[in-house]
Amino acid sequence: MTGTRIEDLLRELAPQVLGVLVRRHGQFDACEDAVQEALLAASTQWPGDGLPDNPRAWLLTVATRRLTDEWRSESARRRREAELAVLDPEPVGAGPGEAAAPVDDSLTLLLLCCHPALSPPSQIALTLRAVGGLTTAEIAHAFFVPEATMAQRISRAKKSIKQADGFHLPAGTERLPEVLHVLYLIFNEGYTASSGADLHRPELATEAIRLTRKLRAALPEDGEVTGLLALMLLTDARRAARTGADGSLVPLADQDRARWDHAQIAEGVALISGALATAAVGPYQLQAAIAAVHAEAARDEDTDWAQIVVLYGVLETIAPNPMVTLNHAVAVAKAQDPAAGLALLEPLEKDERVSRHHRLHAVRGYLQELIGDRAGALASYLEAARRTTSLPERAYLERKAAALR
């Protein structure tokens, strides 16, 4: 097995092993250190010795030994062993020849990392570190902050959870909404970067899809998990067509749909069709259904905007959100009348969640342009360009403004 394949396998197995240890011992820092030592040992030994019969069990055994060695040097060894016996009476065992099918503890880690005591940025950072297997440096690079800053953020997150109630698995899937929200945020940051010179951060979008696939494997009957995966696939399918050769933003209406990933679209459509037919409707399913309507239109002018208006109306009823209203306004403008779309924006002017966001000004400018208010559209585009921190979006908005002068 090549070094690259071993690296990919270790990245796949690391969160599973960490999840087992955290679930059993509840000490994230110590467990993470032990897993890192096991990964280092594997990366050194496996290329020469070959893969063990059960790589996951091998890592779990080595990491558990590292924990045991560490705890033997502490005066609290007996107390910890007693607690372990109560929390997990089954033997850690898991020798290299273990034949039992392993349980993927990625869901455990996702639930733990999305602790309500943490802010969304901290939940995202901890999830990418523990479940995604990204290094602190990689996460820092993705969010344009120094590595030391990200390391402090992750460290504070761990301390916050420990001070709250420790790394204990919540009952059932009570934190599933937080998990879905974190995965959604990771994907969105990857699909449309909030700042910087690039429109996309593919590594984040790809990681969000990978983690959501794992979550669906654990919860295949959950309609919202399936809906979120479908939404990501249908949205990400457009990625190649969203930028020109020079990296400039290409809006949906102008994209070359031949460049869309049609295999990914087919998978997304199948997923959302199945979820809508078998599960209670939720916000992610509705967003995926909207994305499917866009994906199934051969041309922009073939888009069923009337259906999209209906779907956004339902979405606003069950999960009201200013960004939903913005998109609803565009759909109304396309299906009915631009003036009606503009009217939907009026309440947002006083909504602190969005009143200063560049997207409100960008959408207003687009709708003003549709009704022929060139002066108003020019001012709105310039204001949107001033407010965005994404360089591709700023350049696009400035081009729109320049065309109106």
N, C-alpha and C positions, 0 to 999 in steps of 0.2 A: 504494500500500500504506500502511495506517495506521501510526501510530507504535507502537501496541500489537502489530500483526502483525510489524513489523520487530523489535521487542524480543523477541517469541517466537522468531523465526527466529534471531536472534543468540544467544539462550540455547541453542537446539538446535545451532548450529554451533560455538559456542565450545569445548566439550570435544573436538570432532572436530579442530579446528585445533590446539588445544593438544597433543592426542595425537600428531599428526604431528610437531610441532616437538620435543616431548620425546623421541619415539622416534628422531628424527634427530640431535638435538644433546645430549640428556642433561642439560641444565641447566634445572631446573624453574623457578627464580626468574626467570631471564632470559627464558625462553620465555613464562612467564605474563605478565610485564610487556609483552612484545611483543604478545601476544594482546590484552591490555587496551587498548593503544594502537590496535590495529587495530579493535577493537570501538567505541572512541570515534570513530575516523575514520568508520566505517560509519554510526553513529547520527547523525553530523553531515551526511554527504554523501548517503546513500541517500534520505532523505525528499524532498530537492530534485531530485537527479539521477535517481532511479529505481533499481531493483535492477539490479545487473550481471547479465550472462548466467549467470555461475556465481558465486553469492555466496560459496560456500566457498573457491573458488580465489582470489577477490578478497581475502578475509581472510588466506588463507595467504600470498599474495604480499606484502601490506602488512606482515604480522607478520614475514615473513622479511627484508624490507628493513630493518625496525626492528632486528632482530638484527644484520644485516650492518653497519648504521651504527654500532651500539654496539661491535661487535667491531673495526671498523676503527680505533677510537680506542685500542685496547689493543695492547700490544707482542706479545701471543701470537696475533695474527691468523693468521699463516701456519701455526702449529702446529694451530690449530683447524680451518682449512680442509683441512689434510692429513688430520686425523682424520675430518672429515666425508666426505671422498672415500672413505676406507676403509670407514666405517660405512654409507654410503648412496651408492653410485656413481651411482644414478639422479638425473637433474637435479631440483632443487627446482621448476623450471619453473612449473607450475601457474598460468599466466596466466589472466586473466579469461575468455578464450575456450576454456579447456581443455574438451575434450569427453569425456575418459575418465571412467568412473563412479568416484566417490570411494569410498575405503574408510573406514568409520566406525571411528575409533580410540578410541571410548569403552571398548571392551574393554581396549585397551592401557593407558589411564589407570586403569581399575579395578584391573587387575593391579598397576600401579605403586603406586597409592595404598594398596593392602592389603599393604604390605611387612611381612614378619615382624618387623622391628626395631621396629615401632610397636605401641603398645597399642591395643586396640579403640577407645577414645574418639578417639585421634589418627587412626586409620584412617578412622573415621566423619567426622571434621571435614575431613580432606583430601579424601575422596571427595565430600562435599557441595560443597566449594569448587571442586575441579578438574573433576569430572565433572558434578555437579549444577548448577554455575553459580551457586550461592547466594553472596551477599556474606558477608563475615565478620560483618557486623552481623546478617544474617538467621540465620546459624548460631548466633551467640551468643544471639539472642533465643529460638531454638527450645530451647536447652539452659539457659536462665536463668543465663547467666554474662555478665559485662561484655564488651564488644567487645574491649577491650584484652587480656583474659585469653584469649579465643578466638584473637586474632591471634598471641599468643605461642605458643599450643598448635600452631597451624598452622605457624608459623615453626620451632618445635622439631622438628616432624615432618619438615619438609623437610631440616633439618640432620642429623637422625638417619639419614635415607635416604642422604644424600650421604656421611656418614661411614662408612656400612655398605658399600655397593657402588655407590652412585649410582643414578640413575633408569634402570636398564637393564631391558629387558623380560625376564622369566624365560622359560626354555624352555617351549614349549607352553603349557599352562594349569595349571601346577603350583600356582599360587596360587588356583585357582578355589574351593576350599573356604573360604579366607579371604574372598574376594569375596562368596560367597553368605552367609557369616556376617555380614559388615558390612551387606549389604542387608537381611538378616533383622532385625538390630538396629535399623536406621533405621526399618524398617516398624513394628516393635513399639513403639518410642518414639512413633511417630506415632499408632498405633492406641490404645495405652493409655499416656498420659504418666506417667512415673515420679514426677513431682512437679508441684505447681502447682494452679491452680484449675480447669483444664479437663481433661476426661477424654481428649479427642483433641487431636492436633496434625496436622490434616489435610494441611498442606503437606508434612510429613515422610513420611506414608504415601503420598501421591500421588507424591512424588519417588521413593520406593523402588520403587513399581510401574512408574514410567516407566523407571527405570534397569534394572530387571529385564526389562522388555520389550525394551530395547535389547540386553541381554545374550543373551536368547533368540534375537533376530534374528541374532546372531553365532554362536550355538551351538544351532541348532534341534534337534539330535539328542540333546542332553544331557538325560537324564531328570531330574536333580536341579535343573537350571535351570528346566525346565518345571514341575517340582513346586513349586518356590518361587514361581513366578509364579501358579500355580493356588492355592496356599495364601493368598497375599496377596489375590487377587481374591475368593476365597470368604469370607475373614475380613472384608475391607473392605466386602463387600456388606451386612453387618449394621450398619454404622456409624450410619445414620440412626435405627435403632431402639434404640440402646444408651443413649440419654439421653432423659429426659423434657423437657417444655417448660421446666422450670427448670434444666436441665443436670444433673439427678441421674442416677446410674447406674441402668440397668435391666438386671437379669441376663438371661442367655440364655433361661431358662425363661419369663420374663414378657414377652418382647419381642413386639411386633406384627409378625408375619412378613410382613404385607402391605407393610410399609415397607422390607423388604429389597430390594436391587437384584437383581432376578431375571435380568436380562440378564447381569449380571456373574457371577451364580451359574452360569448356563448355560455361559458361557465357561470358568469355572474347572472345572466338571465335565467338559467336553469335553477340556480340557487334561490333567487328571489321568487320565482314562480312557485317553487315547492314550498317555501316558507309561508307565502301569502295564502296558500291553499290549505295549510295544516296548522298554523299557529296564530295566536292572537296578534293583531296588527300593532306594531310599535313604531317609534320614530325612525329607527335605522332601516326598517323594512320600507317605510314610505320614501325615504331618501333614495334607497336603492331602486325602488320602482320608478322614481323620477329619472334617475340616471339611466335606467333601462329604456325608457321612452326616448331619451336623447340618443342612446346607442343604437337603437333599432331604426332610426331615421337615416335613409340613404343620403339625404341632403338636408341642410338646415331648414329649407323651406318646406320639407316634408314632415317636420316635427309636429307632433300632435299637442300643440300648446293648450288646447282646451282640456285635454286629459291632465296635463301638468298643473293647470290652474286648480282642478278638482283635488289633485293629490296634495298640493300645497295648502289648500283650504283645510283638508283633514289634518295635515301636519300642524298647522297653526292652532287647531282645536285641541289636539292632544299634547303638543309640546311647543307652546308659543315661545318664540325667540326672535329678536330683532333681525338676525341674519336670515331667518326663514321668511320674515316679512319682506326683506329686500329682494329675495329671489321670487317671492310671490308677486311682487310689484312688476318685475320684469316679465313674468309669465302673463300677467293680466294685460300688460302693454302689448305683448305680442299676439295674444289671443283675442283681445277686445279693443282697447283703446289706450294710447300712451297717457292721455290725461287721467284716465282711471288709475293707471299705475302710479302716476305722480301723487295722486290723492292718498294712496296707501302709505307713501313716505312721510306725510305730514306729521303723524304722531311720533315718528322716530326722531324728529328734530329736538324733542325734549327728553329723549331716552338716553340717560347717561352711559348706558352700555354701548351705544353705537353712534351717538351724536358727533363724536370727534373722530370716528373711524373713517379712513379714506374711502372705504367701499360705499358708504352712504353718499358721499359726494360724487363718486364715480358713477353710481347707478342713476343719481339725479341728473348728472350731465348727459348720460345716454338717453334717458327719457326726454329731457329737454331738447336734445338734438332731434329725436323722433317727431316731436310736435312742431319743430321749426324755430325754436327759441335759441338761435345761435349764440347770442350774447350770454344768456344764462348758462348754456352748455359750456361755453368757453371758460366762464368763471368757475363753474363746478369742476371741470377737468383740471384746471390749474390748482384749485384747492386740494383736490384728491392727490395730485402729483406732489404737492408740498407735504402732505401728511404721510404718505407711504414711505416705508423704509426699505422696500424691495426695489432694487435698481431696475430690473426688467419691467416691473409694473409702472414705475415712474416714467421710464422712457416711453412706454406705450401711451400713457395718459398725456404726456407732453406732445406726442405725435398727434393724438386726437385733438388737442387744443390748437396746435399749429394749423391743422386742416380747416379750422373754423375762422382763422384770422383773415 
